[in-house]
């Protein structure tokens, strides 16, 4: 990899500024996939109406194949706002793919110029690995939450929207939700620990790299989209066989959107005139139960589902890296 130099000050003349309304500046960046223009502007305007000053980094408009600009462009765009002393919140435009590719560049540049000041980073999905990076290496506050250049952002309304903004502004002290048990060991009373995690596929992709999540003594949160049951189980087996889950205290499942089961058809009889499903089609509940109940029994730890966070209709935002408590009734307090 060729060495790159970082711009440690934001060039505001090249930055698209929606409007100035408050002292809280939000910088929107795109560390992964391209950001669709219509959704991006609608999301930015919505943040503007909430009272933030919103800046769109010029890198967000770039498109390079799968990515919003090449790796260096995405890394430098992120660092521009990371080092900008006026911007206190960085908000990922969307996910897609590409966040893991910029981490070595962030390592290289911060080794040369030092770490950026403390800020808040918001995003989820492919940004899971970036949230973990800035939390652990830079000491940033991180929020797993909806992103402005997605349809998901439009679904955040009413109380959910207020809760998210209060969380971003650090006005909301805690979140409480009642969860549904998948597997709970006999005699379980309570568990507490730091909440970490996010997108299952992204977490697995970082295994045995310098950027894998530290799960020792943690409560692990997982969600995903578009992964059939066999792939979910395959990723769980990889986590188990790599011994990455050996220190996890509990697992909390968010939404697993479009992770439906599918069943091949086979001949119903030797005459080969009719077809029938090879087995019973599993419901979403049965899929999660089959994949994760066995995991809970194997590890001897409690597992719950039902946290309304992820790619689906769940629109809650949660802070990661904070103390979390789950009681015997399955009530989680983050």
Number of C-alpha atoms within 10 A of each C-alpha: 5 5 9 13 12 20 15 17 13 19 13 13 7 11 14 13 15 16 15 14 14 12 12 16 20 23 28 29 27 32 35 29 24 25 27 15 12 11 20 23 16 17 20 27 18 16 17 20 11 13 16 22 22 27 23 24 22 17 24 29 16 17 15 11 10 13 22 24 22 19 21 18 18 26 26 22 23 24 22 22 28 25 21 18 16 14 21 19 24 22 22 26 28 31 24 18 18 22 24 21 16 20 19 14 22 21 14 15 20 14 10 11 11 12 18 19 13 17 20 21 27 25 23 28 28 24 27 26 24 25 27 25 22 21 20 15 10 16 17 19 21 27 23 24 26 30 24 25 25 19 15 20 20 17 15 19 12 8 10 15 17 14 19 23 16 13 19 21 12 11 11 13 8 15 15 13 14 16 20 16 16 23 20 19 13 8 7 12 12 14 18 18 20 18 24 24 26 27 23 23 20 20 21 16 14 14 15 11 8 10 18 17 21 15 18 15 16 23 27 23 22 22 24 23 18 13 17 16 20 14 13 20 18 12 17 19 14 14 17 15 11 12 10 18 22 14 15 18 21 24 25 23 25 23 20 27 18 14 20 16 16 15 12 10 12 13 13 13 10 7 7 9 8 11 12 12 13 12 11 9 14 16 13 16 11 14 21 21 19 15 18 23 21 14 22 19 14 10 17 15 19 27 27 27 25 17 22 19 25 27 22 17 13 19 21 19 25 23 21 22 23 14 16 20 17 24 14 12 13 21 16 22 15 21
